Amino acid sequence: MRKILFILLCLAGPVRAALPDYLLRDGDTVAFLGDSITAARGYTRIVEHYTLMRYPQRAVRFFNAGQGGDTASGAVDRLERDVFSKGATVVTVTFGVNDIGWGTKANAESKQKYLDGIRTIITRCQEKKVRPVICSPAITAEAPDTAETGFLQTMTDEGLALARGLGAHTVDLQRGMREIQRRVLAANAAEPDKTKHSSLHVSDGVHLSDLGQLAMGYALLKGLGAPPEVSAASIDAATPTLSGAVGCSVSQLQRSSGGVSFVRLDQGLPLNLGVLSGLNYRFVPIPEGLNQYQLTIANLPAGKYEILAAGRKISEETSAALAQGVNMASMTSNGWEPGGLWNAQSDAIKEGVDARDKLWAGGVIRERFMAPHPGTAALAAEARALDNQLVAHLRHLAQPVPYLIEIRPLAAVPAQAEENRPKPVTPPK
């Protein structure tokens, strides 16, 4: 697959510039260590899904090491079983709420136990050559202004400072999520019908809703260095010439059907999470924060144009909007269907990541509670083989391929022009 992609890159021309790096490297195996919020396996799947799409050349594996009710000090005793023995090279560490008993043990003794646990996790990881990423925990439903100076935030601030002093990477999930929480609260304040209010939490005010897991996934990705840009291409339609390309290459650029057409090949692709997922973007800024998949077409004659990707119409835009630049990441002309091929790839990968996650969760149950079963060893081997197949399939599915992009005026296209329209590009086998 890598050889095929290299050939495609050569055919399509050089990529003009590299994009910012991301903490997870080729060959990494990432463990998500945490409590019940991690064990719920929401934000963890978002990080896996994003990494597959955005960095398809990096072979990164993920597994969940969350355990309900756990604490930083409690996790020390299971590091070998749940992290090191699984081959982790990176571990994200997310504790705090249980460490202070959901607030009932917000005292100096509990804080010191938490800090000692964080210190021990870091030193043991470093001894094993595992890179620890120490995170503050997810926010609770406490009002953001009081939570900002509350015991949980100040305690985990000390933990983050300790981690940085020991050379560990840190991510302040609380402050990252709190900005999203403020957006939710502002929207709720403007909506008199309480049945239409949104929340990052379920009724206990601690565990996260699906929206909360998305917010946590976003905050973690940004803390891992996920850049806002996916790729960008700028074209002057008058010439036509390529003005610039970042994270992608452009070839076969020509005037076509009153507009322009070209073939685009990306290094990585945007994150899409399925039908209706965009409804959450008013709170979680994925389009501008992770998904800038830009196209700019300058000097088109004034008017309205349709954008087609691999022969499929994905949007209608004015020449003025195209000159300013549009984000194609989640464009679709039918809200119930994916738009561009990249969108369909991501939606399909979401289902595969969910399937892999469930296979892993079943394996944890089997490993911990099915030892007396006579077929335990054979079942474990079968599950490993299935997981390997799923990982290989998802990496294949995530690979960028050349997309034919067409920008055409909405006026009727003459039959002769339609006959001369470029054909969709099929990558070599």
N, C-alpha and C positions, 0 to 999 in steps of 0.2 A: 504493500500500500504506500509506503514512504517513497519507493522508487517511482511509482505512478505519479504521485503528487509532485515529485521533483521534475519529472518530464513535463507535467502540465505547467509548472511555474516557468520552466525554460521556454515553452511554447508561447506563453502569454506575456513574457517580458519581465524585467526585474521589478521587484517591489521597491518603491522609492524611498521609504523610510521605515525604521523599526518603531514599534510602539513601546510604552513603558512596560517594565517587567512585573512579574507576579510572583508572590513568595513560593508557590508550589512549583517544584522543578520536575523535569523529566525523570521518571523512575521512582518518584516518591510514593509512599504508602501512608495515607493520612488516617489517624484515629481521632474520632470525636469523643473526648472524655468529658463526662458531665453527669448531671442528675436527671430527673424525670423530663425536663424540658428537652434535653438532648436525646433521651430514650424515646421521646415521641417521634423522632426521626422526620422532622419537618424541615428545619433550616439546613440540616445536613444534606438532604437530597438536593436542595437548591444550589449549594456550593458544588456538589458533584456535577450536577447538570450544567451549571455555568462553565466549569472547568473543561468539560468535554467539548462544549461548543466553542468557547473562546480560545482554547489552547489545544487544538486537536492533534498537534504534533508531540505533545507531552503525554507520556504514558503514566498517568497518575491513578492510583487506586484509593478507595475510601472504605472505611468501615466504622460502624457505630459502637462506641464503648460507653454509652449512657446507662445509668442505673438509678432508678427511682429512689429518692430519699437520700442520696449520697452527698458527701461533703468532701472538701479538699483533703482533710486528714484521713477520712475513710477510704478515699480512692487510692491512697498510698499502698494499701494492702493488696490491691488487685491490679497494680500496674503490670506485674509480670504476666498474669493470666490474660488480661484484657487488652494490653497494649504491646508490650515487648515481644511476647510469644507469637503475636500475629504479624510481626515483621514491620511494624510502624517505623517510619523515618521522620514523621512529623506528628505531633499530637496537639490538638487544640484543647485547652483546659478551661472549663466554664463552671465555676461554683460560686456560692455565696449565700443564697437564700436559705438553704437548709443549715448552713453553718451557723446562722443566728436564729434558727428555729422559727422562721417566718416572722422574725421580729421579737419573739418572746425571749430570746437570749442575746439581745443586742447589748453586749457588755464587753469589758476588756478581756476577760478570760476567753470568750468565744472568738474574739478578734485575733488574739494571739494564737489560738489553735488553728485558725484559718491561715494565718501568715506562716506558721510552721509547716502546715500541709503544703502550701504553695512552694516554699523553699525546698522541701524534701522532693516534691515532684520534679522540680527543675533540676536539682542536683542528680537525681537518679536518671532522668532522661539524658542529661549531658554525659553521664558515665556510660550510657548505652549508645551514644552518638545519635540520639533522637532529638530533633529540634522542637522544643516546647514553644507553644504560642499561648500565652496566658491572657485570658479574657475576663473582663468584668461580667457578671451574670446578666441575664435578661432583666429588663425593668419590671417592676410590679405595677399595679394599677394606681399606685399612689400619685397624687397630683405632681406634675413635673417640677414645679418651682420648689416645693418642699423636699422632694426626693433628691434634687440636685445637691442639697447640703445635708441629707439624711445619713443615718449610720451606715446603711448598706453601701452607698456611694463612697463615703469617706473611707470606710474599711477597705473596699476593693481598690480605691486609689492608692492606699498604702501597699496593697498586694501588687499592683502594677508597677509602682516605683521600685519595690523589692525585686521584681522580675527583671526590670530593665537593668538594675544594678548587677544582676547575676548574668546578664548577657542574653536574656530571653526576649523574643519578639512579644509585643503586647498589643491588645485590641480593646478599646473601651466600648464595649457593646452598649452599655447603659446610655451613654451620651449619644451614641449613634441612633439608638432606638427612640430616645426621648424627643429628638427633633421630629420624628415621624409621629410620635404620640401627640405632640402639640398640633400637628396638622389634623389629626383625627378629632381632637377635642374642639378645635375651631370649627370643623365641619359639623359636628354634633350640635354645637351652640347655635348654629344657623338653621338647624332642622328642628321644627317644633314637634314633629312626629317621632317619638322616642323609639318606635318600632323600626325606624329607618336609621338608627344610630349605629355606628361602627365601633368596634373595640379590638384592641390588641390582645385581650384576655378573655378567658372563660369566667364563669361567675365567681370563682374563688379569688380572682384578682391577682393570681400568681402564675398559673399555667396559661399558656399562650393559645389563642385562636389561630386559625390558618393565616389570617392577616398578620398576627403577631409573629408567627414563624417566618413569614416572608420578610417582615421588617428585620428580624434577627439575622436571617440569611444575607440580606442586603448589607447590614452593618458589618457582618463578619467579612464579606467579600471586599468591602471598601478597606477594612483593616488589613486584609491580606495584600492590598496593593492593586486591586482590580481597577483598571483605568476606565474612564468614561467612554473613550473612543474604541470602537471596533475597527472601522476602516472608513476611508473617505476618498471619493474621486471627484475631481473638478474638471469640467469640459467646457470649452468654448465652441458653441454650436456654429458660429459663423465660419469657422475655418475649414472643417472642424479639427480641433487639436486638444490634446490632453494638457490641462493646466497644472495638474498635480495629482498624486495618488499617495495615500498613506495606508499601510496595512493591506494593500491590494494592488493588483496590476490590471491594466486595461489594454485590450487589443482589438483589432478589427473595427476600429472607430470609423464611421462613415455617415454621410447624410442618408436618411432613409425615410420614406413615406412622409415627407414634409417636416421631419424632425431629425433625430440622430439615433443610431444604434451602435452598440459596442458589446464586447464580451468582458465580463468582470470576473476575476479570480481572487478570492480573499485568503488571507492567512488564517483567519478565524471568523466565527459567525456570531450573530447576536443571540441573546437568550429570549426564548418565547415559552410561555408556560401554559398554553392551551387556550381554548375558547373562553371568553369573558375575563381572562386574567388581567386585561388592561383596565378593568374597573378599579383595581387596587392601585393603579399608578398615580392617582391624585394624591395618595398618601405616601407610597413608596416610590421614590423617583428613579425607577429603573430606566426609562427612556433617556433621560439626560445624564444619569449617574453611571450607567453600565452599557447602554445600548445605542450609542451614537454611530449609526450605520448610514453614513451621509452620502448624498449625491447632490452635486451642484451643476446646473447647466446654464451657462450664461449666453446672452445674445440670441435667444430664440425669438422669432417674431411674436409680437404681442398676441395673446390668446390663451386658450385652455388646452391642456394636453393630457393624454392618457399615458400611464406608465405600464409597460408589460414586462414581465420577467419570465423567461423561458416560455414565451407564448401565452402567459396567463396575465390578464389585466389585474393590477393590484391597486391602482389609485388614479384619480384625476387631479391635476394640479395646474395652476396658472403659470404662465411664463415668469411672472414676478416672483412667485414662491420658489420655482425651480432655480432662479437666479440667486435667491437668498440661500438656498440649500434646504433639502428635505431629508428627513430621517426615514429610511425604508424598513427599519427593523421589524415593525409589526404592521406594516401597510397591508390592507386587504380590502377588496371591493365587496366582500361578503363576510360580515362579522361572525358567521357560523362556520367559516372555513379558513384555513391558513392562506396567507397571500403568496409571497414568494417561496421558492423551493427551500430557501434557508429557514423560513418559518415552519414549513412542514417537517423539515429535518428535526428542528428543535422540539416540536410537539411530539413527534415520534420518540425522540430520545427521552422526553419526560416519562412516557409510559414505560420505557425500558429501564430507566433508573428506579422507578417505583417497583418494577418487578424484581430487580436485583436486590433492592432494599428488603422486600418481603422474603426473598430466599435467604438473605443473611439473618433476618429476625427468626425465621424458622430454624436456622442452624444454631443460633444461641440457645433456643429452647431444647433442641436435641442434645447439644453439648452438655448442658447443665442438668437436665432432668431425665434423659433417656438412656443413661449408661447401662441399665439392665437389659435394654432391648437387644436381642441377638443379632440384629442387622445394623447396629450402630456404625461400625467401621465402614461397611459397604455404603450406607446412606451418606456418611460424611464424604466419602470419595466421589459419589455421584453428585453431591451438592457442589463440591469444588470444581468438578468438570463443567457443570452447568454455569457456575459463576464465571469461569474462564471464557466460556462461549459467549455469555452475555457481555462481558467486558470487551471482547474482540468485536462483537457485533456493534456495540455502541460506538466504539472508536471508528469503525468503518463508516457508520451512519453519520458521524459528525464531520467527516472529511469535507472540506470545501471542494466544489467542482465549478467549472466555468459556467456562468449564467449569462445568457443573451438578454440584454436590457434594451428596450426600445422606448423611445419618447416620440409619440405621434400626436399631431393635432387631432382634435375631436371631430373635425369636419370629415365627411365621408372620404374614404381612401379609394382612389381609382383602381380598377381591376388590374391594370398593368403594374401599378406600383405594388399592389398586393402580391402579384406573381414574383416581383423582384425582391420581396421582403426576405431578409436573412433567415436562414433556418436555425432552429434551436441547436445549440452545440452539444454534442455527445462526447464525454471524455473518453480517451482511448482506453482499451481494456488491457 
